[in-house]
Amino acid sequence: MTEHEHDIRPAGFHDVSVEELKTPTVGEMDLEARSSLRRLTRGVSTYTDEQSDGYDVEYRKLRLEKVVLVGVWTEGTVAQIEARLDELAALATTAGSEIVDMIYQKRDKPDSGTYIGRGKVDELRSIVIETGADTVICDGELSPGQMIALEKALDVKVIDRTMLILDIFAQHAKSKEGKAQVALAQMEYLITRVRGWGGTLSRQAGGRAGSNGGVGLRGPGETKIEADRRRLRADMARLRKEIASMKTSREIKRERRDNSAIPQVAIAGYTNAGKSSLINALTGAGVLVEDALFATLDPTTRRASLRDGRAVVFTDTVGFVRHLPTQLVEAFRSTLEEVLAADVVLHVVDGSDPFPMEQIAAVNKVVGDIVRETGTPAPPEILVVNKIDAADPLVLAELRHRLDDVVFVSARTGEGIEELETRLEVFLNSLDSHVTMRIPFTRGDVVARVHEYGTVLGEEYDSHGAILDVRLPDSVAQELKEFVV
């Protein structure tokens, strides 16, 4: 180990052999597979006449190449709008795109017809022709009318921020539940954007009451648009049932963890804030770590021991983002409820972001929405500012001034990890019962249980057995109350 490296392995983890080091972790294999997917999807056309599943919709699976990013500045500073466009660029890159240009416009509100106004549309058309871009991504949610108007004016595919995030989720979901949640979110978005092209669609009759609409308006009945919407609703109902059954399985597993009396620690925060890196630094787990947005969609649970010997369970959750589509919040509610089920939440903030306070506000908004919908109170949280090795000192100074009770760490270098573990231990101790126990020599199983679930502050022996001064979870203390003196 060099002088620049830190041994941040938690207690209870053993040294590994050279052979073990050669074996890739699950996270490394996921990262390799994901990178391969990006290479393979380069050069695939964006345009299709219909979805492979048969829906005529305003959304296609995105396989982007050259894209132009467009933003509308309605409030805030120039630095803030540029930071938001940088985030949009990171989202587009995660989806497999090459950014060729970025433009933005200051307006009181987005133009109702074309999002950016007619003058900017002409400028954008020139940029698209000059750069050879095949897709335009707008940093906002476009109405179907705005999307159609921009496509006609630019003659390229136009998508919005919501469609981009949905596509990233579709690429990154691995588990059956994650894929079902993404599919439901996509359908929620698509159902208001179903439309047809050309003259292939019939039109249902309308007009005066009591008639079929008069000459030229009588049709065969249900239009293809309505048929597609009906199929979407049927598929959505099926997916909701599947997700509900998966939620039952998740709750059973969660109940087992609750009954085990092991403290539950959820790691939540903004996407790409370093949550997976932090859980690796705390537990040594091989969780997927990638410098990309939404690298983690499926909750990852790892059991580890803190320095005082206490066993804890860490859960790595899906990241949040500004203006997270409501369809995703709804579809991933069962996953996000993992945060509310924890004893404590480590709220991770990216200290290298130019506006970390906006990250904190975005995360708090999503968690607050879930709390209101479920009626479950939010657990206590420990605010963790990560990536301090790459952060601007002025930004860190502002955070120290504006935030109370916060831990500054670097999961990459290990700086601050010990302080975070200490803060976590102190908090978990505050939830425990402080008792003295007399345990006979014949009950070694009880001594082992006490060491596993509690913190032993003192240990003595007499002729009858061991006398332990311990902190224990209330449930364990009640279970072993016959030994309490």
C-alpha positions in Angstrom: 0.0 0.0 0.0 1.5 3.4 -1.0 1.4 6.5 1.1 -1.4 7.9 -1.0 -3.7 4.9 -0.5 -6.0 4.3 2.4 -7.1 1.1 4.0 -10.9 1.7 4.3 -12.0 -1.9 4.7 -14.6 -2.2 7.4 -14.2 -4.6 10.3 -15.0 -8.2 9.6 -13.6 -8.4 6.0 -10.6 -10.6 5.3 -7.7 -10.2 2.9 -8.3 -11.8 -0.5 -5.9 -13.9 -2.5 -4.6 -13.1 -6.0 -7.0 -15.7 -7.5 -10.0 -13.9 -5.8 -8.8 -10.6 -7.1 -8.8 -12.0 -10.7 -12.5 -13.0 -10.4 -14.7 -10.1 -11.7 -17.5 -8.9 -9.4 -21.1 -8.8 -10.5 -20.8 -5.0 -10.8 -17.8 -5.3 -13.1 -19.6 -7.8 -15.3 -22.6 -5.5 -15.5 -20.4 -2.6 -16.4 -18.7 -4.6 -19.2 -22.0 -5.7 -20.6 -23.4 -2.2 -20.5 -20.4 -0.7 -22.3 -20.7 -3.4 -25.0 -24.4 -2.6 -25.4 -23.5 1.1 -26.1 -20.9 0.1 -28.7 -23.4 -2.2 -30.5 -26.2 0.4 -30.6 -24.0 3.0 -32.3 -25.2 3.6 -35.9 -28.6 2.1 -35.5 -31.3 4.3 -37.1 -33.5 6.5 -34.9 -36.4 6.3 -37.3 -39.1 3.6 -37.5 -42.6 3.6 -38.9 -44.1 1.7 -36.0 -43.1 0.2 -32.7 -42.0 -3.4 -32.8 -44.9 -4.1 -30.4 -47.4 -2.8 -32.9 -48.3 0.6 -31.3 -48.4 3.7 -33.4 -47.0 6.1 -30.9 -45.0 9.3 -30.5 -42.1 7.5 -28.8 -39.4 5.2 -30.2 -36.7 3.3 -28.5 -33.8 5.7 -28.7 -30.6 4.7 -30.4 -29.1 8.2 -30.8 -26.0 9.4 -32.6 -25.6 13.1 -33.2 -27.9 15.2 -31.1 -28.5 18.9 -30.4 -29.6 20.0 -26.9 -32.2 22.8 -26.5 -33.1 24.5 -23.3 -35.4 27.3 -22.2 -34.2 29.7 -19.4 -37.2 31.0 -17.4 -35.5 31.7 -14.1 -32.1 31.5 -12.4 -28.7 32.5 -13.5 -26.7 31.7 -16.7 -24.6 29.4 -14.7 -27.7 27.5 -13.5 -29.1 27.0 -17.0 -25.7 25.9 -18.3 -25.5 23.4 -15.4 -28.9 22.0 -16.3 -27.8 21.7 -19.9 -24.7 19.9 -18.8 -26.9 17.5 -16.9 -29.0 17.0 -20.0 -25.8 16.3 -21.9 -24.8 13.7 -19.3 -28.3 12.1 -19.7 -27.9 12.0 -23.5 -24.4 10.6 -23.3 -25.7 7.9 -20.9 -28.3 6.9 -23.6 -25.5 6.6 -26.1 -25.5 9.9 -27.9 -22.8 12.3 -29.3 -23.5 15.9 -28.4 -22.8 18.2 -31.4 -24.3 21.5 -30.1 -26.3 23.0 -27.2 -28.5 26.1 -27.4 -30.8 27.8 -24.9 -33.1 30.8 -24.9 -34.3 33.2 -22.2 -38.1 33.4 -22.1 -40.8 34.1 -19.5 -42.3 30.7 -20.3 -41.8 28.1 -23.1 -43.6 28.9 -26.3 -46.9 27.0 -26.5 -46.5 26.2 -30.1 -42.8 25.3 -30.7 -41.3 25.4 -27.1 -38.5 27.9 -28.2 -40.3 30.3 -30.5 -40.3 30.7 -34.3 -37.0 32.6 -34.5 -35.1 30.0 -32.5 -36.6 27.3 -34.6 -35.0 28.8 -37.7 -31.7 29.0 -35.9 -32.0 25.5 -34.7 -32.8 24.3 -38.3 -29.6 25.8 -39.5 -27.6 24.1 -36.7 -29.2 20.7 -37.5 -28.3 21.0 -41.2 -24.8 22.2 -40.5 -24.0 19.5 -37.9 -25.8 16.7 -39.6 -27.7 16.0 -36.3 -30.5 13.4 -36.5 -32.2 14.2 -33.1 -33.0 17.2 -31.1 -33.5 16.8 -27.3 -35.4 19.5 -25.4 -34.8 20.1 -21.7 -38.4 19.9 -20.6 -41.6 17.9 -21.2 -43.0 18.7 -24.6 -46.7 18.5 -25.4 -47.7 16.4 -28.4 -48.4 19.5 -30.4 -45.0 21.1 -29.7 -43.3 17.8 -30.6 -45.2 17.6 -34.0 -44.5 21.2 -34.8 -40.8 20.9 -34.1 -40.5 17.7 -36.1 -42.2 19.3 -39.1 -40.0 22.4 -38.9 -36.7 20.6 -38.4 -37.3 17.4 -40.3 -35.6 15.3 -37.6 -36.7 13.4 -34.6 -37.5 15.5 -31.6 -37.7 14.1 -28.0 -38.0 15.6 -24.6 -36.3 15.1 -21.2 -38.9 12.6 -20.1 -38.5 10.4 -23.1 -34.8 10.4 -22.7 -34.9 9.4 -19.0 -37.4 6.6 -19.8 -35.1 5.3 -22.4 -32.1 5.2 -20.0 -34.2 3.4 -17.5 -35.2 0.9 -20.2 -31.6 0.2 -21.1 -30.4 -0.1 -17.5 -33.2 -2.2 -15.8 -32.0 -5.7 -15.1 -34.5 -7.4 -12.7 -38.0 -8.6 -13.7 -39.5 -6.0 -11.4 -37.3 -3.2 -12.8 -38.2 -4.0 -16.4 -41.9 -4.1 -15.5 -41.7 -0.8 -13.7 -40.0 0.9 -16.7 -42.5 -0.6 -19.2 -45.4 0.7 -17.1 -43.8 4.2 -16.9 -43.3 4.2 -20.7 -46.9 3.2 -21.3 -48.2 5.9 -18.9 -46.3 8.4 -21.0 -47.3 7.0 -24.4 -51.0 6.7 -23.8 -51.5 10.5 -24.3 -49.2 10.6 -27.3 -50.7 7.8 -29.5 -51.0 9.1 -33.1 -50.9 7.8 -36.6 -49.1 8.8 -39.8 -50.4 9.1 -43.4 -53.8 8.0 -44.4 -53.8 4.5 -42.9 -56.2 5.4 -40.1 -59.9 5.5 -40.2 -61.8 8.3 -38.4 -64.8 7.6 -36.1 -67.9 9.4 -37.0 -69.0 12.5 -35.0 -71.3 15.4 -35.4 -75.0 16.0 -34.6 -76.6 14.1 -31.8 -78.6 11.1 -32.9 -76.7 10.6 -36.1 -73.5 9.1 -37.4 -72.2 12.6 -38.4 -73.6 13.0 -41.8 -72.3 12.4 -45.3 -68.6 11.5 -45.5 -68.2 11.0 -41.7 -69.6 7.6 -41.2 -66.8 5.1 -40.5 -66.3 1.5 -39.5 -66.3 2.3 -35.8 -63.2 2.1 -33.6 -60.2 3.9 -35.1 -56.7 2.5 -35.0 -55.7 5.2 -32.5 -58.4 4.1 -30.1 -57.5 0.4 -30.6 -53.9 1.2 -29.7 -55.0 3.1 -26.6 -57.3 0.2 -25.5 -54.3 -2.2 -25.9 -52.1 0.1 -23.9 -54.6 0.3 -21.1 -54.9 -3.5 -21.0 -51.1 -3.9 -20.9 -50.9 -1.3 -18.2 -53.4 -3.1 -16.0 -51.5 -6.4 -16.5 -48.2 -4.7 -15.5 -49.8 -3.1 -12.4 -50.9 -6.6 -11.3 -47.5 -8.1 -11.9 -45.7 -5.2 -10.0 -48.2 -5.6 -7.1 -47.4 -9.3 -6.8 -43.7 -8.5 -6.9 -44.2 -5.9 -4.2 -45.7 -8.6 -2.0 -42.5 -10.7 -2.4 -40.4 -7.6 -1.6 -42.5 -6.9 1.6 -42.0 -10.5 2.8 -38.2 -10.2 2.3 -38.3 -6.8 4.1 -40.3 -8.3 7.0 -37.6 -11.0 7.4 -35.0 -8.3 7.6 -37.0 -6.4 10.1 -37.5 -9.5 12.3 -33.8 -10.1 12.3 -33.3 -7.0 14.4 -30.4 -5.9 12.1 -30.5 -2.1 11.5 -31.5 -1.1 8.0 -29.5 1.7 6.4 -30.8 3.1 3.0 -28.4 5.0 0.8 -30.4 7.6 -1.3 -29.6 10.7 -3.2 -29.2 12.3 -6.6 -28.2 10.2 -9.5 -24.4 9.8 -10.0 -23.8 11.3 -6.5 -21.6 8.3 -5.7 -24.1 6.1 -3.7 -22.8 2.8 -5.1 -19.2 3.9 -4.5 -20.1 4.8 -0.9 -21.7 1.5 -0.2 -18.6 -0.2 -1.7 -16.4 1.9 0.6 -18.5 1.0 3.6 -19.1 -2.7 2.9 -16.5 -3.9 0.4 -19.4 -5.1 -1.8 -18.9 -5.4 -5.6 -21.8 -3.1 -6.5 -21.8 -1.7 -10.0 -20.0 1.7 -10.1 -20.1 3.7 -13.3 -19.7 7.4 -14.0 -23.1 7.6 -15.6 -26.6 8.7 -14.6 -29.0 6.0 -13.3 -26.3 3.3 -13.2 -28.3 1.7 -10.3 -32.0 1.0 -10.9 -32.5 -2.2 -8.9 -32.0 -2.0 -5.1 -28.9 -3.7 -3.9 -28.8 -5.0 -0.4 -25.5 -5.8 1.4 -24.8 -7.0 4.9 -21.7 -5.7 6.6 -20.2 -5.1 10.1 -19.3 -1.7 11.4 -16.0 -1.1 13.3 -17.7 -1.8 16.7 -18.8 -5.3 15.4 -22.4 -4.4 14.9 -24.1 -6.0 11.8 -26.0 -3.7 9.5 -27.8 -4.0 6.2 -27.1 -1.3 3.5 -29.6 -0.8 0.7 -28.4 1.1 -2.4 -31.5 2.7 -4.1 -32.3 4.3 -7.5 -31.1 7.8 -7.8 -33.3 10.9 -8.2 -33.0 13.8 -10.7 -34.5 17.2 -11.2 -37.9 17.0 -12.8 -38.0 13.2 -12.4 -41.0 12.1 -14.6 -44.1 11.5 -12.5 -44.6 8.2 -14.4 -41.3 6.9 -13.0 -42.1 8.0 -9.5 -45.4 6.1 -9.7 -44.0 3.0 -11.3 -41.0 2.8 -8.9 -42.9 3.6 -5.8 -42.4 0.1 -4.4 -38.7 0.4 -4.9 -38.5 3.9 -3.4 -40.4 2.7 -0.4 -37.2 0.9 0.6 -36.1 4.3 1.7 -39.0 4.8 4.1 -38.6 1.3 5.5 -35.0 2.0 6.7 -34.0 2.9 10.3 -31.8 5.7 8.9 -31.1 7.2 5.5 -27.7 8.3 4.2 -28.6 11.2 1.9 -25.7 11.4 -0.5 -24.9 14.7 -2.2 -22.5 15.2 -5.1 -20.1 17.8 -3.7 -18.4 18.3 -7.1 -21.7 19.5 -8.6 -21.8 23.3 -9.0 -25.2 23.6 -7.4 -25.5 20.8 -4.8 -28.3 22.6 -2.9 -30.5 22.0 -5.9 -29.7 18.3 -5.7 -30.8 18.2 -2.1 -34.1 20.0 -2.9 -34.8 17.6 -5.8 -34.3 14.5 -3.6 -36.4 16.0 -0.7 -39.2 16.7 -3.1 -39.4 13.1 -4.4 -39.2 11.7 -0.8 -41.8 14.2 0.4 -44.2 13.1 -2.4 -43.8 9.4 -1.4 -44.3 10.3 2.3 -47.6 12.1 1.4 -48.9 9.3 -0.8 -48.1 6.4 1.5 -48.7 8.2 4.9 -45.4 6.6 6.2 -43.1 9.1 8.0 -39.7 9.6 6.6 -36.9 8.0 8.7 -34.1 10.2 10.2 -31.3 11.0 7.7 -27.6 11.7 7.8 -26.5 14.1 5.1 -23.3 13.0 3.4 -21.5 15.2 0.9 -19.4 12.9 -1.4 -16.7 13.6 -3.9 -14.9 16.2 -1.8 -11.7 15.3 -3.6 -13.1 16.7 -6.8 -15.2 19.5 -5.3 -14.7 23.3 -5.6 -13.4 24.6 -2.3 -15.8 27.5 -2.5 -18.8 25.2 -3.0 -17.7 23.1 0.0 -17.3 26.3 2.1 -20.8 27.3 1.2 -22.2 23.9 2.1 -20.4 24.0 5.5 -22.0 27.4 6.1 -25.6 26.4 5.0 -25.9 22.8 6.3 -25.9 21.5 9.9 -24.9 18.0 11.0 -23.3 16.9 7.7 -20.4 14.5 7.0 -17.9 15.3 4.2 -16.4 12.2 2.5 -14.7 10.9 -0.6 -15.7 7.3 -1.4 -12.8 7.2 -3.9 -10.0 8.2 -1.5 -11.5 7.0 1.7 -11.4 10.5 3.4 -14.2 10.9 5.9 -15.4 7.3 5.8 -14.3 6.6 9.4 -16.1 9.7 10.6 -19.2 8.6 8.7 -19.1 5.1 10.3 -18.7 6.8 13.8 -21.7 9.0 13.1 -23.7 6.0 12.0 -22.7 4.0 15.1 -23.6 6.9 17.4 -27.0 7.2 15.8 -27.8 3.5 15.9 -26.7 3.4 19.6 -29.3 6.1 20.3 -32.0 3.6 19.2 -30.8 0.9 21.5 -31.5 -0.1 25.0 -28.6 0.1 27.4 -28.7 -3.0 29.7 -26.5 -5.2 31.9 -26.8 -8.9 31.3 -25.7 -11.9 33.3 -25.3 -14.9 30.9 -24.4 -18.4 32.1 -21.3 -20.2 30.6 -23.7 -22.8 29.2 -25.4 -20.1 27.0 -22.7 -19.3 24.5 -25.5 -18.8 21.9 -26.8 -15.9 23.8 -23.4 -14.3 24.0 -22.9 -14.7 20.3 -26.3 -13.2 19.6 -25.5 -10.2 21.8 -22.2 -9.6 20.0 -23.9 -9.9 16.6 -26.8 -7.5 17.2 -25.4 -5.2 19.9 -22.5 -3.2 21.0 -20.6 -4.6 24.0 -19.3 -1.8 26.1 -17.9 -3.9 28.9 -17.3 -7.6 29.7 -16.5 -9.3 33.0 -16.7 -12.9 34.3 -17.5 -14.4 37.6 -18.2 -18.0 38.8 -21.7 -18.0 37.3 -20.9 -16.7 33.8 -20.4 -13.5 31.8 -21.5 -10.0 32.9 -22.0 -7.8 29.8 -22.6 -4.1 29.6 -24.3 -3.8 26.2 -26.4 -1.7 23.9 -29.1 -3.8 22.1 -32.0 -3.1 19.8 -35.2 -3.0 21.8 -36.6 -6.1 20.1 -33.5 -8.2 21.0 -33.4 -6.8 24.6 -37.0 -7.8 25.1 -36.3 -11.3 23.6 -33.4 -11.8 26.1 -34.9 -10.0 29.1 -34.5 -13.1 31.3 -30.8 -12.4 31.3 -31.1 -8.7 32.1 -30.1 -7.7 35.7 
